[in-house]
């Protein structure tokens, strides 16, 4: 099947939530240094897109189950629930403040078949939420996920992390 470069997707965000860790760990450090490599590369989110077809389960990609699982895993991976900041010397650090990650639920009238052979196109970029990097580095989550329900119950999951 050929891809359709002229395809236009209508994407509607139905809900956005900040998901904090399900519990706090008192022994966790308050700040973590970023690596030297992290200091020289740009601070942008890495965008990853996954496509899934329904598996027949009634709770296939249930947003509430996904949010609970995300909150539970953030207990072990607590830095991902933090924000970037600067220490007293100005070095970029991860503030392990447990503010949470962004979880976005969206829907579209497109179907998985509309993507054809998945040839990269400007339309693919529309599958991922945009981030406003004009604010302070502490103003956006390190990690966010968007789950996009497509027509005929196909599902698209996008994971974004710094």
Chimera marker file (.cmm) of the C-alpha trace (Angstrom):
<marker_set name="trace">
<marker id="1" x="0.000" y="0.000" z="0.000" r="1" g="1" b="0" radius="0.5"/>
<marker id="2" x="1.362" y="3.419" z="-0.909" r="1" g="1" b="0" radius="0.5"/>
<marker id="3" x="1.486" y="6.165" z="1.668" r="1" g="1" b="0" radius="0.5"/>
<marker id="4" x="-0.818" y="9.111" z="1.225" r="1" g="1" b="0" radius="0.5"/>
<marker id="5" x="1.280" y="12.290" z="1.587" r="1" g="1" b="0" radius="0.5"/>
<marker id="6" x="-1.797" y="14.510" z="1.176" r="1" g="1" b="0" radius="0.5"/>
<marker id="7" x="-3.644" y="12.895" z="4.092" r="1" g="1" b="0" radius="0.5"/>
<marker id="8" x="-4.815" y="15.420" z="6.683" r="1" g="1" b="0" radius="0.5"/>
<marker id="9" x="-5.532" y="14.176" z="10.170" r="1" g="1" b="0" radius="0.5"/>
<marker id="10" x="-8.027" y="15.698" z="12.540" r="1" g="1" b="0" radius="0.5"/>
<marker id="11" x="-6.644" y="15.149" z="16.034" r="1" g="1" b="0" radius="0.5"/>
<marker id="12" x="-8.645" y="16.140" z="19.106" r="1" g="1" b="0" radius="0.5"/>
<marker id="13" x="-7.107" y="16.146" z="22.575" r="1" g="1" b="0" radius="0.5"/>
<marker id="14" x="-9.761" y="14.830" z="24.943" r="1" g="1" b="0" radius="0.5"/>
<marker id="15" x="-7.879" y="14.960" z="28.242" r="1" g="1" b="0" radius="0.5"/>
<marker id="16" x="-4.487" y="15.967" z="29.651" r="1" g="1" b="0" radius="0.5"/>
<marker id="17" x="-3.316" y="14.867" z="33.095" r="1" g="1" b="0" radius="0.5"/>
<marker id="18" x="-0.194" y="15.237" z="35.178" r="1" g="1" b="0" radius="0.5"/>
<marker id="19" x="0.624" y="11.826" z="36.660" r="1" g="1" b="0" radius="0.5"/>
<marker id="20" x="2.819" y="11.914" z="39.790" r="1" g="1" b="0" radius="0.5"/>
<marker id="21" x="4.519" y="8.831" z="41.259" r="1" g="1" b="0" radius="0.5"/>
<marker id="22" x="2.061" y="6.674" z="43.226" r="1" g="1" b="0" radius="0.5"/>
<marker id="23" x="4.199" y="7.104" z="46.358" r="1" g="1" b="0" radius="0.5"/>
<marker id="24" x="7.267" y="9.055" z="47.385" r="1" g="1" b="0" radius="0.5"/>
<marker id="25" x="10.572" y="7.533" z="48.361" r="1" g="1" b="0" radius="0.5"/>
<marker id="26" x="12.113" y="9.491" z="51.207" r="1" g="1" b="0" radius="0.5"/>
<marker id="27" x="15.618" y="8.167" z="50.454" r="1" g="1" b="0" radius="0.5"/>
<marker id="28" x="15.649" y="9.496" z="46.890" r="1" g="1" b="0" radius="0.5"/>
<marker id="29" x="18.120" y="12.297" z="46.162" r="1" g="1" b="0" radius="0.5"/>
<marker id="30" x="16.641" y="15.764" z="45.724" r="1" g="1" b="0" radius="0.5"/>
<marker id="31" x="18.848" y="16.548" z="42.725" r="1" g="1" b="0" radius="0.5"/>
<marker id="32" x="20.768" y="14.488" z="40.193" r="1" g="1" b="0" radius="0.5"/>
<marker id="33" x="23.503" y="15.823" z="37.979" r="1" g="1" b="0" radius="0.5"/>
<marker id="34" x="23.011" y="15.365" z="34.281" r="1" g="1" b="0" radius="0.5"/>
<marker id="35" x="25.859" y="13.705" z="32.399" r="1" g="1" b="0" radius="0.5"/>
<marker id="36" x="28.553" y="15.774" z="30.702" r="1" g="1" b="0" radius="0.5"/>
<marker id="37" x="27.097" y="14.721" z="27.349" r="1" g="1" b="0" radius="0.5"/>
<marker id="38" x="23.683" y="16.027" z="28.430" r="1" g="1" b="0" radius="0.5"/>
<marker id="39" x="25.298" y="19.394" z="29.088" r="1" g="1" b="0" radius="0.5"/>
<marker id="40" x="26.434" y="19.830" z="25.474" r="1" g="1" b="0" radius="0.5"/>
<marker id="41" x="23.467" y="18.454" z="23.519" r="1" g="1" b="0" radius="0.5"/>
<marker id="42" x="20.213" y="20.306" z="23.028" r="1" g="1" b="0" radius="0.5"/>
<marker id="43" x="17.480" y="19.855" z="25.590" r="1" g="1" b="0" radius="0.5"/>
<marker id="44" x="14.668" y="18.584" z="23.419" r="1" g="1" b="0" radius="0.5"/>
<marker id="45" x="12.351" y="15.638" z="23.765" r="1" g="1" b="0" radius="0.5"/>
<marker id="46" x="13.109" y="12.501" z="21.777" r="1" g="1" b="0" radius="0.5"/>
<marker id="47" x="9.910" y="11.555" z="19.961" r="1" g="1" b="0" radius="0.5"/>
<marker id="48" x="8.980" y="7.909" z="19.559" r="1" g="1" b="0" radius="0.5"/>
<marker id="49" x="5.759" y="6.671" z="17.966" r="1" g="1" b="0" radius="0.5"/>
<marker id="50" x="4.320" y="3.172" z="18.375" r="1" g="1" b="0" radius="0.5"/>
<marker id="51" x="1.322" y="1.789" z="16.482" r="1" g="1" b="0" radius="0.5"/>
<marker id="52" x="-0.833" y="-1.002" z="17.931" r="1" g="1" b="0" radius="0.5"/>
<marker id="53" x="-3.831" y="-2.897" z="16.643" r="1" g="1" b="0" radius="0.5"/>
<marker id="54" x="-6.445" y="-3.997" z="19.200" r="1" g="1" b="0" radius="0.5"/>
<marker id="55" x="-5.756" y="-7.375" z="20.781" r="1" g="1" b="0" radius="0.5"/>
<marker id="56" x="-9.416" y="-8.167" z="21.456" r="1" g="1" b="0" radius="0.5"/>
<marker id="57" x="-9.236" y="-7.414" z="25.173" r="1" g="1" b="0" radius="0.5"/>
<marker id="58" x="-12.012" y="-5.214" z="26.559" r="1" g="1" b="0" radius="0.5"/>
<marker id="59" x="-9.457" y="-3.092" z="28.412" r="1" g="1" b="0" radius="0.5"/>
<marker id="60" x="-6.976" y="-2.761" z="25.543" r="1" g="1" b="0" radius="0.5"/>
<marker id="61" x="-4.899" y="0.332" z="26.362" r="1" g="1" b="0" radius="0.5"/>
<marker id="62" x="-7.364" y="1.463" z="29.019" r="1" g="1" b="0" radius="0.5"/>
<marker id="63" x="-6.207" y="5.011" z="29.892" r="1" g="1" b="0" radius="0.5"/>
<marker id="64" x="-6.931" y="4.567" z="33.610" r="1" g="1" b="0" radius="0.5"/>
<marker id="65" x="-4.896" y="1.348" z="33.757" r="1" g="1" b="0" radius="0.5"/>
<marker id="66" x="-2.090" y="3.064" z="31.844" r="1" g="1" b="0" radius="0.5"/>
<marker id="67" x="-2.095" y="6.038" z="34.223" r="1" g="1" b="0" radius="0.5"/>
<marker id="68" x="-1.949" y="3.747" z="37.264" r="1" g="1" b="0" radius="0.5"/>
<marker id="69" x="0.906" y="1.725" z="35.736" r="1" g="1" b="0" radius="0.5"/>
<marker id="70" x="2.747" y="4.941" z="34.880" r="1" g="1" b="0" radius="0.5"/>
<marker id="71" x="2.320" y="6.265" z="38.444" r="1" g="1" b="0" radius="0.5"/>
<marker id="72" x="3.600" y="2.954" z="39.835" r="1" g="1" b="0" radius="0.5"/>
<marker id="73" x="6.665" y="2.803" z="37.565" r="1" g="1" b="0" radius="0.5"/>
<marker id="74" x="7.555" y="6.405" z="38.424" r="1" g="1" b="0" radius="0.5"/>
<marker id="75" x="8.267" y="5.240" z="41.983" r="1" g="1" b="0" radius="0.5"/>
<marker id="76" x="11.320" y="3.351" z="40.708" r="1" g="1" b="0" radius="0.5"/>
<marker id="77" x="12.122" y="5.830" z="37.942" r="1" g="1" b="0" radius="0.5"/>
<marker id="78" x="11.489" y="8.916" z="40.082" r="1" g="1" b="0" radius="0.5"/>
<marker id="79" x="13.863" y="11.259" z="38.176" r="1" g="1" b="0" radius="0.5"/>
<marker id="80" x="11.510" y="11.092" z="35.173" r="1" g="1" b="0" radius="0.5"/>
<marker id="81" x="8.791" y="12.694" z="37.322" r="1" g="1" b="0" radius="0.5"/>
<marker id="82" x="11.046" y="15.658" z="38.069" r="1" g="1" b="0" radius="0.5"/>
<marker id="83" x="12.011" y="18.776" z="36.173" r="1" g="1" b="0" radius="0.5"/>
<marker id="84" x="15.242" y="20.211" z="34.878" r="1" g="1" b="0" radius="0.5"/>
<marker id="85" x="16.745" y="23.018" z="36.883" r="1" g="1" b="0" radius="0.5"/>
<marker id="86" x="20.081" y="24.541" z="37.846" r="1" g="1" b="0" radius="0.5"/>
<marker id="87" x="22.083" y="23.991" z="40.991" r="1" g="1" b="0" radius="0.5"/>
<marker id="88" x="23.795" y="26.795" z="42.917" r="1" g="1" b="0" radius="0.5"/>
<marker id="89" x="26.764" y="26.708" z="40.504" r="1" g="1" b="0" radius="0.5"/>
<marker id="90" x="24.510" y="26.950" z="37.426" r="1" g="1" b="0" radius="0.5"/>
<marker id="91" x="24.960" y="23.330" z="36.295" r="1" g="1" b="0" radius="0.5"/>
<marker id="92" x="21.850" y="21.717" z="34.817" r="1" g="1" b="0" radius="0.5"/>
<marker id="93" x="20.407" y="19.094" z="37.151" r="1" g="1" b="0" radius="0.5"/>
<marker id="94" x="17.270" y="17.014" z="37.467" r="1" g="1" b="0" radius="0.5"/>
<marker id="95" x="15.189" y="18.225" z="40.393" r="1" g="1" b="0" radius="0.5"/>
<marker id="96" x="13.616" y="15.046" z="41.769" r="1" g="1" b="0" radius="0.5"/>
<marker id="97" x="10.506" y="16.862" z="42.948" r="1" g="1" b="0" radius="0.5"/>
<marker id="98" x="7.873" y="14.316" z="41.877" r="1" g="1" b="0" radius="0.5"/>
<marker id="99" x="5.858" y="16.892" z="39.929" r="1" g="1" b="0" radius="0.5"/>
<marker id="100" x="4.838" y="14.164" z="37.502" r="1" g="1" b="0" radius="0.5"/>
<marker id="101" x="4.690" y="13.406" z="33.814" r="1" g="1" b="0" radius="0.5"/>
<marker id="102" x="2.191" y="14.554" z="31.217" r="1" g="1" b="0" radius="0.5"/>
<marker id="103" x="-0.318" y="11.975" z="29.964" r="1" g="1" b="0" radius="0.5"/>
<marker id="104" x="-2.437" y="13.093" z="26.997" r="1" g="1" b="0" radius="0.5"/>
<marker id="105" x="-5.486" y="11.292" z="25.627" r="1" g="1" b="0" radius="0.5"/>
<marker id="106" x="-6.527" y="12.117" z="22.067" r="1" g="1" b="0" radius="0.5"/>
<marker id="107" x="-8.635" y="10.778" z="19.232" r="1" g="1" b="0" radius="0.5"/>
<marker id="108" x="-8.615" y="11.031" z="15.452" r="1" g="1" b="0" radius="0.5"/>
<marker id="109" x="-10.903" y="10.178" z="12.564" r="1" g="1" b="0" radius="0.5"/>
<marker id="110" x="-7.946" y="8.563" z="10.754" r="1" g="1" b="0" radius="0.5"/>
<marker id="111" x="-7.184" y="4.855" z="10.756" r="1" g="1" b="0" radius="0.5"/>
<marker id="112" x="-3.914" y="2.965" z="10.879" r="1" g="1" b="0" radius="0.5"/>
<marker id="113" x="-4.386" y="1.986" z="7.232" r="1" g="1" b="0" radius="0.5"/>
<marker id="114" x="-4.309" y="5.691" z="6.276" r="1" g="1" b="0" radius="0.5"/>
<marker id="115" x="-0.586" y="5.734" z="7.026" r="1" g="1" b="0" radius="0.5"/>
<marker id="116" x="0.243" y="3.364" z="4.169" r="1" g="1" b="0" radius="0.5"/>
<marker id="117" x="3.895" y="2.336" z="4.286" r="1" g="1" b="0" radius="0.5"/>
<marker id="118" x="4.667" y="4.831" z="7.072" r="1" g="1" b="0" radius="0.5"/>
<marker id="119" x="6.839" y="6.987" z="4.844" r="1" g="1" b="0" radius="0.5"/>
<marker id="120" x="8.014" y="9.989" z="6.899" r="1" g="1" b="0" radius="0.5"/>
<marker id="121" x="5.996" y="13.101" z="6.143" r="1" g="1" b="0" radius="0.5"/>
<marker id="122" x="5.052" y="16.396" z="7.801" r="1" g="1" b="0" radius="0.5"/>
<marker id="123" x="1.748" y="14.761" z="8.785" r="1" g="1" b="0" radius="0.5"/>
<marker id="124" x="3.640" y="12.309" z="10.980" r="1" g="1" b="0" radius="0.5"/>
<marker id="125" x="4.916" y="15.225" z="13.057" r="1" g="1" b="0" radius="0.5"/>
<marker id="126" x="1.312" y="16.092" z="13.865" r="1" g="1" b="0" radius="0.5"/>
<marker id="127" x="1.036" y="12.766" z="15.705" r="1" g="1" b="0" radius="0.5"/>
<marker id="128" x="3.192" y="14.112" z="18.491" r="1" g="1" b="0" radius="0.5"/>
<marker id="129" x="2.306" y="16.972" z="20.797" r="1" g="1" b="0" radius="0.5"/>
<marker id="130" x="4.403" y="20.083" z="20.494" r="1" g="1" b="0" radius="0.5"/>
<marker id="131" x="6.421" y="21.465" z="23.372" r="1" g="1" b="0" radius="0.5"/>
<marker id="132" x="6.976" y="25.160" z="23.943" r="1" g="1" b="0" radius="0.5"/>
<marker id="133" x="10.670" y="25.418" z="24.764" r="1" g="1" b="0" radius="0.5"/>
<marker id="134" x="10.582" y="29.213" z="25.114" r="1" g="1" b="0" radius="0.5"/>
<marker id="135" x="10.011" y="29.050" z="28.880" r="1" g="1" b="0" radius="0.5"/>
<marker id="136" x="12.429" y="28.127" z="31.626" r="1" g="1" b="0" radius="0.5"/>
<marker id="137" x="13.775" y="24.567" z="31.522" r="1" g="1" b="0" radius="0.5"/>
<marker id="138" x="11.835" y="23.799" z="34.701" r="1" g="1" b="0" radius="0.5"/>
<marker id="139" x="8.503" y="24.541" z="33.006" r="1" g="1" b="0" radius="0.5"/>
<marker id="140" x="7.964" y="21.259" z="31.142" r="1" g="1" b="0" radius="0.5"/>
<marker id="141" x="7.976" y="17.579" z="32.135" r="1" g="1" b="0" radius="0.5"/>
<marker id="142" x="10.968" y="15.400" z="31.288" r="1" g="1" b="0" radius="0.5"/>
<marker id="143" x="8.648" y="12.675" z="30.017" r="1" g="1" b="0" radius="0.5"/>
<marker id="144" x="5.222" y="12.690" z="28.462" r="1" g="1" b="0" radius="0.5"/>
<marker id="145" x="3.019" y="10.201" z="26.704" r="1" g="1" b="0" radius="0.5"/>
<marker id="146" x="0.098" y="10.635" z="24.346" r="1" g="1" b="0" radius="0.5"/>
<marker id="147" x="-2.356" y="7.901" z="23.519" r="1" g="1" b="0" radius="0.5"/>
<marker id="148" x="-4.275" y="8.553" z="20.315" r="1" g="1" b="0" radius="0.5"/>
<marker id="149" x="-7.317" y="6.414" z="19.554" r="1" g="1" b="0" radius="0.5"/>
<marker id="150" x="-7.815" y="6.046" z="15.814" r="1" g="1" b="0" radius="0.5"/>
<marker id="151" x="-11.008" y="5.124" z="13.973" r="1" g="1" b="0" radius="0.5"/>
<marker id="152" x="-11.860" y="1.379" z="14.105" r="1" g="1" b="0" radius="0.5"/>
<marker id="153" x="-10.147" y="1.157" z="17.519" r="1" g="1" b="0" radius="0.5"/>
<marker id="154" x="-6.565" y="1.256" z="16.253" r="1" g="1" b="0" radius="0.5"/>
<marker id="155" x="-4.275" y="2.867" z="18.772" r="1" g="1" b="0" radius="0.5"/>
<marker id="156" x="-1.196" y="5.020" z="18.561" r="1" g="1" b="0" radius="0.5"/>
<marker id="157" x="1.035" y="5.546" z="21.587" r="1" g="1" b="0" radius="0.5"/>
<marker id="158" x="3.679" y="8.239" z="21.611" r="1" g="1" b="0" radius="0.5"/>
<marker id="159" x="6.419" y="8.426" z="24.171" r="1" g="1" b="0" radius="0.5"/>
<marker id="160" x="8.524" y="11.544" z="24.595" r="1" g="1" b="0" radius="0.5"/>
<marker id="161" x="11.491" y="11.993" z="26.858" r="1" g="1" b="0" radius="0.5"/>
<marker id="162" x="14.433" y="14.307" z="27.270" r="1" g="1" b="0" radius="0.5"/>
<link id1="1" id2="2" r="1" g="1" b="0" radius="0.2"/>
<link id1="2" id2="3" r="1" g="1" b="0" radius="0.2"/>
<link id1="3" id2="4" r="1" g="1" b="0" radius="0.2"/>
<link id1="4" id2="5" r="1" g="1" b="0" radius="0.2"/>
<link id1="5" id2="6" r="1" g="1" b="0" radius="0.2"/>
<link id1="6" id2="7" r="1" g="1" b="0" radius="0.2"/>
<link id1="7" id2="8" r="1" g="1" b="0" radius="0.2"/>
<link id1="8" id2="9" r="1" g="1" b="0" radius="0.2"/>
<link id1="9" id2="10" r="1" g="1" b="0" radius="0.2"/>
<link id1="10" id2="11" r="1" g="1" b="0" radius="0.2"/>
<link id1="11" id2="12" r="1" g="1" b="0" radius="0.2"/>
<link id1="12" id2="13" r="1" g="1" b="0" radius="0.2"/>
<link id1="13" id2="14" r="1" g="1" b="0" radius="0.2"/>
<link id1="14" id2="15" r="1" g="1" b="0" radius="0.2"/>
<link id1="15" id2="16" r="1" g="1" b="0" radius="0.2"/>
<link id1="16" id2="17" r="1" g="1" b="0" radius="0.2"/>
<link id1="17" id2="18" r="1" g="1" b="0" radius="0.2"/>
<link id1="18" id2="19" r="1" g="1" b="0" radius="0.2"/>
<link id1="19" id2="20" r="1" g="1" b="0" radius="0.2"/>
<link id1="20" id2="21" r="1" g="1" b="0" radius="0.2"/>
<link id1="21" id2="22" r="1" g="1" b="0" radius="0.2"/>
<link id1="22" id2="23" r="1" g="1" b="0" radius="0.2"/>
<link id1="23" id2="24" r="1" g="1" b="0" radius="0.2"/>
<link id1="24" id2="25" r="1" g="1" b="0" radius="0.2"/>
<link id1="25" id2="26" r="1" g="1" b="0" radius="0.2"/>
<link id1="26" id2="27" r="1" g="1" b="0" radius="0.2"/>
<link id1="27" id2="28" r="1" g="1" b="0" radius="0.2"/>
<link id1="28" id2="29" r="1" g="1" b="0" radius="0.2"/>
<link id1="29" id2="30" r="1" g="1" b="0" radius="0.2"/>
<link id1="30" id2="31" r="1" g="1" b="0" radius="0.2"/>
<link id1="31" id2="32" r="1" g="1" b="0" radius="0.2"/>
<link id1="32" id2="33" r="1" g="1" b="0" radius="0.2"/>
<link id1="33" id2="34" r="1" g="1" b="0" radius="0.2"/>
<link id1="34" id2="35" r="1" g="1" b="0" radius="0.2"/>
<link id1="35" id2="36" r="1" g="1" b="0" radius="0.2"/>
<link id1="36" id2="37" r="1" g="1" b="0" radius="0.2"/>
<link id1="37" id2="38" r="1" g="1" b="0" radius="0.2"/>
<link id1="38" id2="39" r="1" g="1" b="0" radius="0.2"/>
<link id1="39" id2="40" r="1" g="1" b="0" radius="0.2"/>
<link id1="40" id2="41" r="1" g="1" b="0" radius="0.2"/>
<link id1="41" id2="42" r="1" g="1" b="0" radius="0.2"/>
<link id1="42" id2="43" r="1" g="1" b="0" radius="0.2"/>
<link id1="43" id2="44" r="1" g="1" b="0" radius="0.2"/>
<link id1="44" id2="45" r="1" g="1" b="0" radius="0.2"/>
<link id1="45" id2="46" r="1" g="1" b="0" radius="0.2"/>
<link id1="46" id2="47" r="1" g="1" b="0" radius="0.2"/>
<link id1="47" id2="48" r="1" g="1" b="0" radius="0.2"/>
<link id1="48" id2="49" r="1" g="1" b="0" radius="0.2"/>
<link id1="49" id2="50" r="1" g="1" b="0" radius="0.2"/>
<link id1="50" id2="51" r="1" g="1" b="0" radius="0.2"/>
<link id1="51" id2="52" r="1" g="1" b="0" radius="0.2"/>
<link id1="52" id2="53" r="1" g="1" b="0" radius="0.2"/>
<link id1="53" id2="54" r="1" g="1" b="0" radius="0.2"/>
<link id1="54" id2="55" r="1" g="1" b="0" radius="0.2"/>
<link id1="55" id2="56" r="1" g="1" b="0" radius="0.2"/>
<link id1="56" id2="57" r="1" g="1" b="0" radius="0.2"/>
<link id1="57" id2="58" r="1" g="1" b="0" radius="0.2"/>
<link id1="58" id2="59" r="1" g="1" b="0" radius="0.2"/>
<link id1="59" id2="60" r="1" g="1" b="0" radius="0.2"/>
<link id1="60" id2="61" r="1" g="1" b="0" radius="0.2"/>
<link id1="61" id2="62" r="1" g="1" b="0" radius="0.2"/>
<link id1="62" id2="63" r="1" g="1" b="0" radius="0.2"/>
<link id1="63" id2="64" r="1" g="1" b="0" radius="0.2"/>
<link id1="64" id2="65" r="1" g="1" b="0" radius="0.2"/>
<link id1="65" id2="66" r="1" g="1" b="0" radius="0.2"/>
<link id1="66" id2="67" r="1" g="1" b="0" radius="0.2"/>
<link id1="67" id2="68" r="1" g="1" b="0" radius="0.2"/>
<link id1="68" id2="69" r="1" g="1" b="0" radius="0.2"/>
<link id1="69" id2="70" r="1" g="1" b="0" radius="0.2"/>
<link id1="70" id2="71" r="1" g="1" b="0" radius="0.2"/>
<link id1="71" id2="72" r="1" g="1" b="0" radius="0.2"/>
<link id1="72" id2="73" r="1" g="1" b="0" radius="0.2"/>
<link id1="73" id2="74" r="1" g="1" b="0" radius="0.2"/>
<link id1="74" id2="75" r="1" g="1" b="0" radius="0.2"/>
<link id1="75" id2="76" r="1" g="1" b="0" radius="0.2"/>
<link id1="76" id2="77" r="1" g="1" b="0" radius="0.2"/>
<link id1="77" id2="78" r="1" g="1" b="0" radius="0.2"/>
<link id1="78" id2="79" r="1" g="1" b="0" radius="0.2"/>
<link id1="79" id2="80" r="1" g="1" b="0" radius="0.2"/>
<link id1="80" id2="81" r="1" g="1" b="0" radius="0.2"/>
<link id1="81" id2="82" r="1" g="1" b="0" radius="0.2"/>
<link id1="82" id2="83" r="1" g="1" b="0" radius="0.2"/>
<link id1="83" id2="84" r="1" g="1" b="0" radius="0.2"/>
<link id1="84" id2="85" r="1" g="1" b="0" radius="0.2"/>
<link id1="85" id2="86" r="1" g="1" b="0" radius="0.2"/>
<link id1="86" id2="87" r="1" g="1" b="0" radius="0.2"/>
<link id1="87" id2="88" r="1" g="1" b="0" radius="0.2"/>
<link id1="88" id2="89" r="1" g="1" b="0" radius="0.2"/>
<link id1="89" id2="90" r="1" g="1" b="0" radius="0.2"/>
<link id1="90" id2="91" r="1" g="1" b="0" radius="0.2"/>
<link id1="91" id2="92" r="1" g="1" b="0" radius="0.2"/>
<link id1="92" id2="93" r="1" g="1" b="0" radius="0.2"/>
<link id1="93" id2="94" r="1" g="1" b="0" radius="0.2"/>
<link id1="94" id2="95" r="1" g="1" b="0" radius="0.2"/>
<link id1="95" id2="96" r="1" g="1" b="0" radius="0.2"/>
<link id1="96" id2="97" r="1" g="1" b="0" radius="0.2"/>
<link id1="97" id2="98" r="1" g="1" b="0" radius="0.2"/>
<link id1="98" id2="99" r="1" g="1" b="0" radius="0.2"/>
<link id1="99" id2="100" r="1" g="1" b="0" radius="0.2"/>
<link id1="100" id2="101" r="1" g="1" b="0" radius="0.2"/>
<link id1="101" id2="102" r="1" g="1" b="0" radius="0.2"/>
<link id1="102" id2="103" r="1" g="1" b="0" radius="0.2"/>
<link id1="103" id2="104" r="1" g="1" b="0" radius="0.2"/>
<link id1="104" id2="105" r="1" g="1" b="0" radius="0.2"/>
<link id1="105" id2="106" r="1" g="1" b="0" radius="0.2"/>
<link id1="106" id2="107" r="1" g="1" b="0" radius="0.2"/>
<link id1="107" id2="108" r="1" g="1" b="0" radius="0.2"/>
<link id1="108" id2="109" r="1" g="1" b="0" radius="0.2"/>
<link id1="109" id2="110" r="1" g="1" b="0" radius="0.2"/>
<link id1="110" id2="111" r="1" g="1" b="0" radius="0.2"/>
<link id1="111" id2="112" r="1" g="1" b="0" radius="0.2"/>
<link id1="112" id2="113" r="1" g="1" b="0" radius="0.2"/>
<link id1="113" id2="114" r="1" g="1" b="0" radius="0.2"/>
<link id1="114" id2="115" r="1" g="1" b="0" radius="0.2"/>
<link id1="115" id2="116" r="1" g="1" b="0" radius="0.2"/>
<link id1="116" id2="117" r="1" g="1" b="0" radius="0.2"/>
<link id1="117" id2="118" r="1" g="1" b="0" radius="0.2"/>
<link id1="118" id2="119" r="1" g="1" b="0" radius="0.2"/>
<link id1="119" id2="120" r="1" g="1" b="0" radius="0.2"/>
<link id1="120" id2="121" r="1" g="1" b="0" radius="0.2"/>
<link id1="121" id2="122" r="1" g="1" b="0" radius="0.2"/>
<link id1="122" id2="123" r="1" g="1" b="0" radius="0.2"/>
<link id1="123" id2="124" r="1" g="1" b="0" radius="0.2"/>
<link id1="124" id2="125" r="1" g="1" b="0" radius="0.2"/>
<link id1="125" id2="126" r="1" g="1" b="0" radius="0.2"/>
<link id1="126" id2="127" r="1" g="1" b="0" radius="0.2"/>
<link id1="127" id2="128" r="1" g="1" b="0" radius="0.2"/>
<link id1="128" id2="129" r="1" g="1" b="0" radius="0.2"/>
<link id1="129" id2="130" r="1" g="1" b="0" radius="0.2"/>
<link id1="130" id2="131" r="1" g="1" b="0" radius="0.2"/>
<link id1="131" id2="132" r="1" g="1" b="0" radius="0.2"/>
<link id1="132" id2="133" r="1" g="1" b="0" radius="0.2"/>
<link id1="133" id2="134" r="1" g="1" b="0" radius="0.2"/>
<link id1="134" id2="135" r="1" g="1" b="0" radius="0.2"/>
<link id1="135" id2="136" r="1" g="1" b="0" radius="0.2"/>
<link id1="136" id2="137" r="1" g="1" b="0" radius="0.2"/>
<link id1="137" id2="138" r="1" g="1" b="0" radius="0.2"/>
<link id1="138" id2="139" r="1" g="1" b="0" radius="0.2"/>
<link id1="139" id2="140" r="1" g="1" b="0" radius="0.2"/>
<link id1="140" id2="141" r="1" g="1" b="0" radius="0.2"/>
<link id1="141" id2="142" r="1" g="1" b="0" radius="0.2"/>
<link id1="142" id2="143" r="1" g="1" b="0" radius="0.2"/>
<link id1="143" id2="144" r="1" g="1" b="0" radius="0.2"/>
<link id1="144" id2="145" r="1" g="1" b="0" radius="0.2"/>
<link id1="145" id2="146" r="1" g="1" b="0" radius="0.2"/>
<link id1="146" id2="147" r="1" g="1" b="0" radius="0.2"/>
<link id1="147" id2="148" r="1" g="1" b="0" radius="0.2"/>
<link id1="148" id2="149" r="1" g="1" b="0" radius="0.2"/>
<link id1="149" id2="150" r="1" g="1" b="0" radius="0.2"/>
<link id1="150" id2="151" r="1" g="1" b="0" radius="0.2"/>
<link id1="151" id2="152" r="1" g="1" b="0" radius="0.2"/>
<link id1="152" id2="153" r="1" g="1" b="0" radius="0.2"/>
<link id1="153" id2="154" r="1" g="1" b="0" radius="0.2"/>
<link id1="154" id2="155" r="1" g="1" b="0" radius="0.2"/>
<link id1="155" id2="156" r="1" g="1" b="0" radius="0.2"/>
<link id1="156" id2="157" r="1" g="1" b="0" radius="0.2"/>
<link id1="157" id2="158" r="1" g="1" b="0" radius="0.2"/>
<link id1="158" id2="159" r="1" g="1" b="0" radius="0.2"/>
<link id1="159" id2="160" r="1" g="1" b="0" radius="0.2"/>
<link id1="160" id2="161" r="1" g="1" b="0" radius="0.2"/>
<link id1="161" id2="162" r="1" g="1" b="0" radius="0.2"/>
</marker_set>
